[in-house]
Structures are given as C-alpha cells and as structure tokens.
C-alpha cells in the first residue's frame, strides 16, 4: 500500500512540475483558459456525485441525493451559497430522520 501512495505522490509532483514548465504562451490561449477554468468545477461535480450516490462499492439512492437536489434547486433560484448549503443539509437531515 505504501508503494502505491509513494508512486501516486511522485506522479502528482511530476504532473505539477510539468504544468509549471509549460510556456506562458501555451497557457494564454483562450481554449486553455476555458479548460483550466472548468476543471475544478468538473472535479467538484464528480466528487459530489460520488459522495451522494455511493456507499462503499454500492450505488445508494438515499437522503443525500435529495439533499443535493434541494441544494441544486436553491442554486437555480440564485440563493446565496450559505442558503444552498443549509437547504441541502436540512433536506438530508429531515429525510434521514423520517426514514
């Protein structure tokens, strides 16, 4: 297991070093700017999906998914971030209490 952790750490370091070695002219292109702006959003979306839809190795459709849906609905209504978090957490808590 430690070998996998070390290999992953070295790989991450080399990937970061490669990113720092790229010339500024490549990074200033409009396509690269859009891609680098969207990568964190895609990673956060994937993290939310994994956390909301899985339980260990199994697919789980439970109160967490409803909480994500309620938070998304609040987001569509242009609610402030804190309100979105409170709506999602409250929805999840109420549904878990009811189950």
C-alpha positions in Angstrom: 0.0 0.0 0.0 2.8 2.4 0.8 4.3 1.8 -2.6 1.1 2.9 -4.3 1.0 6.0 -2.1 4.6 6.9 -2.9 4.0 6.3 -6.6 0.9 8.5 -6.6 2.7 11.2 -4.7 5.6 11.2 -7.1 3.2 11.2 -10.1 1.3 14.2 -8.7 4.6 16.1 -8.1 5.8 15.3 -11.7 2.4 16.4 -13.1 2.6 19.7 -11.2 6.2 20.2 -12.3 5.1 19.6 -15.9 2.3 22.2 -15.5 4.8 24.7 -14.2 7.2 24.0 -17.1 4.7 24.8 -19.8 5.4 28.1 -21.5 3.1 31.1 -20.8 2.2 31.4 -24.5 0.5 28.0 -24.3 -1.4 28.8 -21.2 -2.6 32.2 -22.5 -4.6 30.6 -25.3 -8.4 31.1 -24.9 -9.1 27.3 -25.1 -6.6 26.6 -22.3 -8.1 29.3 -20.2 -11.6 27.8 -20.6 -10.3 24.3 -19.8 -8.4 25.4 -16.7 -11.5 27.3 -15.5 -13.7 24.3 -15.9 -11.5 21.6 -14.5 -12.2 22.5 -10.8 -15.9 22.6 -11.5 -15.9 19.2 -13.1 -13.8 17.7 -10.3 -16.1 19.2 -7.7 -19.2 17.9 -9.5 -17.6 14.4 -9.7 -16.8 14.5 -6.0 -20.4 15.5 -5.1 -21.8 12.7 -7.4 -19.6 10.1 -5.8 -20.4 11.2 -2.3 -24.1 11.5 -2.9 -24.6 8.3 -4.9 -22.3 5.7 -3.4 -22.0 3.8 -0.2 -18.7 1.9 -0.3 -18.8 -0.1 -3.5 -22.6 0.1 -3.9 -24.9 2.5 -5.5 -27.0 4.3 -2.9 -30.1 6.3 -3.6 -30.9 7.9 -0.3 -31.5 11.2 1.5 -28.1 12.6 0.3 -29.4 12.6 -3.3 -32.5 14.5 -2.2 -30.3 17.0 -0.4 -28.2 17.5 -3.5 -31.3 18.0 -5.5 -32.7 20.6 -3.0 -29.4 22.4 -3.0 -29.4 22.5 -6.7 -32.9 23.8 -6.8 -31.9 26.6 -4.4 -28.9 27.3 -6.6 -31.2 27.7 -9.6 -33.2 30.2 -7.6 -30.0 32.2 -7.2 -29.9 31.7 -3.5 -26.7 32.7 -1.6 -24.2 29.9 -1.0 -24.9 29.6 2.7 -28.6 29.2 2.0 -27.9 26.5 -0.6 -25.8 24.6 2.0 -28.4 25.0 4.7 -31.3 23.9 2.4 -29.3 20.8 1.3 -28.3 19.9 4.8 -31.8 20.4 6.2 -33.4 18.4 3.5 -31.0 15.5 4.1 -31.4 15.6 7.9 -35.2 15.7 7.7 -35.4 12.8 5.3 -32.9 10.7 7.3 -35.0 11.5 10.5 -38.1 10.4 8.7 -36.6 7.1 7.5 
